[in-house]
Structure formats: C-alpha cells, structure tokens
Amino acid sequence: MKQRPNRALVAGTAPSRREVLRSAALLGAAPALGHVERLTGGLASPPDPDYRALVCVFLFGGADLVNLLVPRSIAAHTEYANTRRELAEARGSLLPIHPRTSDGIDYGLHGAAPELRDRFERGDLAFVANVGPLAAPTTRDEYLSGAVPLPQHLFSHGDQQDQWLRGDARSDAASSTGWGGRLADRLGLLNPGGLTVPMGVSLAGPVRLLVGARANLLSLDPEGPARMPFVDPVSQPSRRRALERMLEGRSHVLEREFARVQREVLDLENALAHAYETTPTFDDLLGGGSPLMRQLRAVARVIALRQRFGIRRQMFFVGVGDFDTHDSQLTRLPTLFRDLSIALDGFQTALERLGEAPNVTTFTASDFGRTLTGNGRGSDHGWGGHGLVLGGAVRGREIHGRMPSLRLGGPDEIGEGRLLPSMSIEQLAAPLARWMGLAPQHLGEVLPNAHRFDTSALDLLRG
C-alpha cells in the first residue's frame, strides 16, 4: 500500500486577512517575493560563500531500515535472523562496512545499496541508530508501566508523520508550524530581503515541516518552476501590461493587497522559470525517472541557482512513498533500497559537480520503523528505526547513537517486535539546526521539547 502524506500536515491556525491573500499564491506556485528586477538585474554580485542547506528525504509509509543496516557478526546476525525469520537478509548477501568507531559488532548494508556502502566507506554517509518520536526519554520498563508521557497515537501513519514534521511528539503539542519553518523564522533574515526569499522549498507539495509563523514556503513541481508564458513580461509584454492594468486602481485594501501579491507572484514565477532553464539538467545522474530521482534532480537545479539569487540558507523537502510494506516486503524492499541508493548517490555527485557538497546535508525521516517480526507477508507498524545522513560536512563512516538489541523481549523491544527509540527527533534535528547557524539560546523556539533530551549527544556534523 502506498502511504501518502497526511493532508492534515499542512493545516494551519486561523489566518489573518493578509495571510489569506498571500496563501492564494503560496501553495502550488511561488510565494510572494520581490520584483523580477531585483532577482535578475542584480544577480551578478559576488557569491556569498556562507551557504548551507538541509534536504529532508521523507520515506512515507514507515521504512524498514533494520534490513538496510544489518549486523554481520555471527552471534549478532543469528539473533537478528531468529527474530526476523522469513524477513531476514542472508549474512552472505550483505555488503561489509567498516565504521570508524566500533561497538564490537560487524555490520553490512543490504545488497541492493552498493552506492550507499561506497558513500559510507568514503566518509560521506553516516547512520543514526534507532531514532523516533519521543515525548520524554523512555526506558522499556517506563513504557510498559506508563511512567512517562508518550507520543499520541503511536504506530499511526498520520500522527507519527506529523510528529516528525512538527519536531515535537508531546500529546498536547498543537503547533501548526514545523521545525523547519520555525528554523526559517529565525534564520530567514540571513537571506537577502529577509523572509521575502523563502528558505523552505518543497518538491512534494505543501508540507508542515516548512511552515513557519512568518516564513513562507515555495512549492515546486519536480519538473521545475511553473512558467506563466501568457503573461511573460519579455515574450508577451502587451498581455502583461493588460494584466497589470487589471490589477491597478483598486480602492479596497483587500483588493490592493491581492493585486500586489499577484504581481509579485507572476514576477517570481517567470524569473525562476527563466533562470532554471540555464541550470545543468543532471540527466546522467538523476534521469532514471523515479519520483525520488526527479525530486532530487530539481533540488540540485534549484541549489545551482543559489548564487544568482544570493540565497544563504535553504531547507528542502522531498517525499517518496510505498514503504508501508505489510505485503510483498521481500520483493518490494530491494527495489526501494535500490532506488534510494542510486538517487542519493546521484544527488551527492550532482552537489560535488556544483562545488556544494560541503554545504548541503541530506537526511532521511520516516513515519516509524517496522516490526522486527513478520506477518507472513511483510512487517507491520513499528516505532524506532534508523536514519541516514549524507553530505560533505557529515562525520561519516559512523553509526551515531546506540544500535538496538534485536532480541524479542530484550531491552529495546516493547512487544510485538517494536523497537523503543533510543534517540528522539529533537536529538537528530538539533545538530542539523545548529549546523545551519541556529544559536543555542534559540533552540527551544525551533524544538520546544528539546530541553527534555541531551541534544549534544550526536556529534554529527563538522563546522
């Protein structure tokens, strides 16, 4: 079953009059930005070397990454195989990896991911072990006894997605914004013109992750920015003038605001579309046609424009489904891992060509991990799961955090084969936010429940 993002993830609070008008152009096109003259006529200024971007690759449905990163040591693999049974990967099929820091166990990657293995061995890729939404640090005994608060509606697609994207798993958390949007609220002023240039860019439709209290998001089609040729000021100047006359002379404040927003949206759409056509296509790296490849290719092409537009901070969202492997897991997972491996490697190569590899960090997230035990056809909704972090600034060739015991009834299994996360969303998001430039005193604004966790636990990034 293909699991799509929950539509509730983009819900917001009651908007103001100004926000209503602005949102008419925000979702599905470009947000209201500056005039095209600011975006094209003044783009020859020297590039600002202080550029950093995050790319969230969301694996919708709940990805079984326990079968991507697998123990190879004989005793540990035997424990894994005894628990996973028909879902287990054969020890001889695994691609060996060699983490810089060892926990005494040998590991390997799924045979469908040789590119990820090579990136790991080169030091570009790291894993974050057993991460997931937590309302507070939680042990197995505390979970079973109900001694600590728990995330609301555990093992639910929509709720767990929402907690990841909000960056807050407390049951009473009611924020309509996402942690990326709140990060943009704080850091967006680093971009020229302040928050008029959106820090958040989604290639998978509007998503809560990038929604801030003040920051807009830019929702792009994977094929690139939409052009409005019938009102293009260069090719269709008479039509453009006619449209502008229609938008002039409005007496009511709402009409004037609507007209202003529409003019700025049209300006930006055409400016982006013209500039986008000049970027490398990366068809040799990401031209395979899968949704993930198409989205990452568009991200690379937008990053290629960052110097022309003077952008210093960006956060991208990419989403791909079909990870809800209740059925046919043994045949579906290899295909999904193959696509993930090729796409992430191709994207990183594109960034290397652009000279932006040290400036862009890609990380994965998913609704939840899967159950360690099978249902006869696949696996069911779990809790904790592994994450990937990729980029030139990543402290790679490491498995960050503690790998869980895969023994049923062990310290990390809470029943029905579900892993209790040992790392919270906040503990993953905090080093990413700090790397982007967030000052420590503002961490609570972006991740309001971070104070409950040791957010210095992951030494994930350099610089």
N, C-alpha and C positions, 0 to 999 in steps of 0.2 A: 504493500500500500504506500503510495507516495504521500508523504506528510507535508502539507503546505503550511506556511507561517500563519499563525492565528491573526485574523483581521483585527482583533482587539488590541494587538500590539501597537497599533498606530493611533489608538484613541487618545484624545487629549482632554484637557479641562475646558470649561466653558470659555470660548474665545471672546476677545474684545471685538469691537467693530472693525478696527484696523486689522486684526488678525484674520477675521473672516474674509476681508478683501484680499489680503496677502495670500491666504491659503488657496484662493481660487486659482492662483498660478503656481503655487508651491508644489502640489502633488501631481506628478506626471509630467511636469515641464521644469523649467528653471525657476528658482525663486527670484524675487525682485532684486536686481543688482544695479550697478551703476550703468551709465550710458555707454554705448559702444565706443565712443571716442576715448574714454578712459581705459577701455580694455584692448584697444588696438593701436591707437595713436601713440600711446606712451609706453609701449611694451619693450622698447629697445634698451631700457635701463639695465645696468649690470645685474646679473642674477644674484640673489641673496643666498649665500651658502648654507644658511641656517634653515634647512628644510627637513621636516620629519613627518612621516605618515604611518598610520596604522591601517591594516587591512584585515577585517574580520571575515573569515570564511565560515559561514554557519551551515552545519550539516544537519538539515532538518529531518526529523524522524527519530533521532536517537542513534548515534553511530556506535557500532561495536568495535571500538578501537583496542579492546583487550585482545582481539585477533589480529591487530596490526603490529602491536608491540608485545612479543611473546617470550617467556623465559625459555632458554635453551639448555641450561644446566640440567643434567639428567634427573636429579631429585625434584627440582622445581618444575620441569616440564611434565614429569609424572603426576605431580599434584594438579597442575593445570589440566592435563588430559583426563584425569579421573573426575574432575569437576565438570569440564565442558563436554566430555564424552563425544557424541557424534559431531559436535561443533568444533572440536579441537583441530588445530593445524599440526600436521606431522612435523616432528622435530627436524627431520632431514630436509624439509621444504623451506625452512627459514633462512633468511639472509643474515649472516652474523654481523653484529655491530659491536663497537668497542668503546663504550663510554669512558670519558676521562676519569670519572670518579666511579668506582665500583662498589656495589653493595654485597659483593661476594657471589652474585648470580650472573651467568652469561645470558645475553638477550639476542633476539633476532627480529627482523621485520618480515612481514608477510611476503611471500614470493612474488606477489603482483606489484610490489613497490620498490623496484631496484633504484629508481631515481631518488626516492626518499632515503634509501640506505646510503647512496653516494653522497647526498647532501649532508646527512648526519656525519659520515666519516670525514667529510671536508670541513666540518665545524660550522656549517650554515644552519643546521637544524637541531632543535632540542625537543624533548618531550616534557610535558608537565604531567606528573603521575596523579591519577585518581582525584580529579578536580570536579566540583559540582556545587550546586546551590546549598548553602547552609545559613541558618539564621543565627547560629552561635556555634563555637567549637563543640563537637559532639563525639562522644565515645559510643561504642556498641551498647554498653550497659545503660548509658544515659538515654539512648534512643529507645531501648526496649522497656525502660521503666518510665518513660515520659518525663524525665527530669529536666529537660531543656526544651526551649521553643524550637519548633520545626518549620520548614517551609510549608506554605499552604499547598494542599492538593498535590502531594508528592506523586510522582510517576505519571503525571498528566502532561500531555504534549504542550497544550496551550499555556498552562501555568508555569511549567519549567522553562519554556522559551521566554516567557515574559520575565521571569526572574533573572535569567541570563542577560537579557537586553536592558532591563532596568538597572542591573547591578545591585540588586537588593532582594533577598529572599525572605525577609520578615513577613509574617502573615498580615501585619497591619500596615505594610507599606502600600501607599496608594498613589505614588507619584505617576504622573502621566508622561514624564520625561525619561530618557535613557541615560546611561552613564556616559556614553559618547557625546550626547547632546549637552549634558552638563559640563563635560570637559570642554566642548566648544564654547559654551557660555563664558568660561574662564579664559580660554586661550585664543578665542577667535580674534581678539584685538591684535594678535601678532600678525594677522593678515592685513594687507593694505586696505584701507577703507573700513576697518573694523569688521563688524558682523555682516556687512553687505556682501562680502565674498564668503559663500558657505564653506565651512570646514567639513561638514558631513556630506558624503556623496554615496548614494545607494544605487547599485546595479540590479537590485532585486525588488524594486518597488519601495514605497514609503515604509519605514520600519522604526519602531520606538527607540531602538538603540541610539539613533542620531537626532532625536527630537530633544531640543533644549527649551528652556524658558524664554530665551531670546534668540538663540541660534536657529537659522533656517537650515533645511537640508535640500540637496539637489538630487532629484530622482531622474536617472538617465536610463535610456534603453541600452541594452548591451551592444546594439549596433551603432551607438553614438548619439550625440545630441540631435534633437529634432530640429530641422530647419523649417522656417516658415517662408518658402520661396515666393508666395503670392504677395508678401509684404516686405520682401528683402529690400533694404534701402539702396543697395548697389544695382541689382538686376531689375528691380521693379520700383523705381523712385516715385512714379506717379501714383501707383497704388498705395505706397507707403504714405505719401503726403495726404492722400484721401482719407486713409485710416486715421492719421494724426488729427486731421480737421474734425473727424467724427468725435475724437476724444477731447477736443478743446471746447472751451466755453461752457463748461458745466458749472452750475451755480451751487448745487447741493454739495456739502462736504463729503458725503459718501461717494457721489459721482466723481468728484475731483480725485479722491484717493484711488478709486477704481481705475480711472483713466491713467493716473500716474503709474500705478503698478503694471497695467497692461503695456504701457510704452516701455518700461524698463525690462519687462519680461521679453518682449519682442526683440529689444536690443541685445539682450544677453543670448537668447536662443540663436540669433544669427551670428553673433560674434563667436560663440563656442563652435557652432557648426563650421564656420569658415576656418577657424584655427584647427579644429580636429582633423580636417581633411589633409593638413600638412604633416601630421604625425606619422611615424612608422606604423605599419599595419601589424607587424609581428605574426604574419600568417604562417611563417615557417615554424614558429614555436607554439602558437596557440590557435592554429587554424583547423584543429581537429573536429570542430563542430559541436562539441558537448556544451551544455549550458554553462558549466563551470569554466571551460576554456574561453567561451565568448565573453563572459563577465570579466574574467581576469585580463583578457586582452584589452577590453575597454578601460579597465583601471590603469593599465600600463600606458595607454594612449593619453588618458587624462593627466597622469603624472608627467608625461612628456611635455605637457603644456604649462607646467607649474612655473617655469622661469618666465615665460611670456606674460603670465598673469600675475607674477610677483607673489605667488602663494607660498607661505612658510609652514603652515600646519594643515593637514588633511586627515580625515578618517573615512575609510571606505567600507561599505557593507556588500558582501557577496553571499548569495544563498543558493544551496542546491539541495534537492530532496531525495527521496527514495531510500533513506537509511533506516526506515521502520521495518526491519527485517523479521517480522513474525513468520514469514513464509519464504521458502527457497533461499535461505541465507547462504548455503554452501555454494550456490551458483551466482547469487547477486553480489555478495561481498567482494569477490575477486575483481569483478567488473568495476565496482565502485572504487575500490582501492587503486585499481589501475588508472582510472580517470583522475583521481586525486593526485597520484604520484606524478603523472605526466603533466597535469595542469600546474601544480605548484612548482615543479622544476622549470617548466617553460616560462612561468611568470618571473621566477627569480633570475633566469637567464636574460629575460627582457629588461629587468631592472639593472642588471650588470651592463648591458649594452648602453643603457641610458646614463650610466655612472651614478645611479641612485641606490644601489644595493645596500650601502651602509645606512641609508636614510629612511628605509621602509621596512617595517616589521609586520609580518603576516602571522596571524594566529587563528586557530580553529576553535569553534564552540559548537555545542550540540545540546538538544533538549535534555538528554541524560545518556548515561551508558546503558548497556543491555544487561539482562540477567546472565549470570555465568552458566546457569543451567538452561537446557533447551526444552522446547515444547514438542519436539518430534519433527518440526519443520524449520524452526528458526529459534530466535530468542525473544524475550518479552521486555517490557519497560523496566529499566533498572534505575540507578541513581548516579553513583560516581563513574567517571570514565576518564580516559587520557586525552590530553590536548597536544597539539603540535604548535611550535613557534619557529618561524623561519625568517632569516634576514642577516645582513652583514653585521648588524650590531648585536646579534644574539650570542650569548655564551653557549655555543653549540657543542655537539658531541657530548651532551649531558642528558641525564634523566633527572629533572629537577623534582624535588619532593620525594616522598617515600612510596615505593611500589607496594601495592597491597598484597596481602596473603590471599591466594585464590582458593583456599580450603573452605569447604562448606562448614559453617559453624565456627569459623576462625574469627580473629579479632576484627576483621574488616567486612564480614558478611553478616547482614542483619536478618536474613531469612529469604527464602525463595530465590536464592542466588544473587541477591542485590548487594552491591558494594556500597558501603558508607564512605562518602568522600572524606579524604584527609586534608584536602586543600579547598578553600572556598573561592567563589568567583572573585571576591574582593582581593584575595591574595594573588590572583593572576592579573587582575585589572590594575592594581596599584602600581606595580613596576612599569607597566605599559604607560600609564598616565604620567608617572614621574619622568620617564624617558622622553615623553612629549614636551616636558617642561613645566608640569604642574608642581607648584611649590608645596612642601609638606603640610603647611598650615591650611591649605585649601583642599586636602584630600577628603575631608568629611563632606564638603559640598558636592563632590563628584560621587563618592561612595559613602553614603550616610551611615552604613552599618560597619564601616571598616574598623572602627575602634574596638570591636569585639575580637579582632583577629590580629595575628602577627603579620603585618603587611610588609615586613622586611625579610620574610622567610625565603623568598625567591631572589637569588642573585642572577637575574635572567638576562639583563642587557648591559652592554658596555656604553659608557658615555652619558 
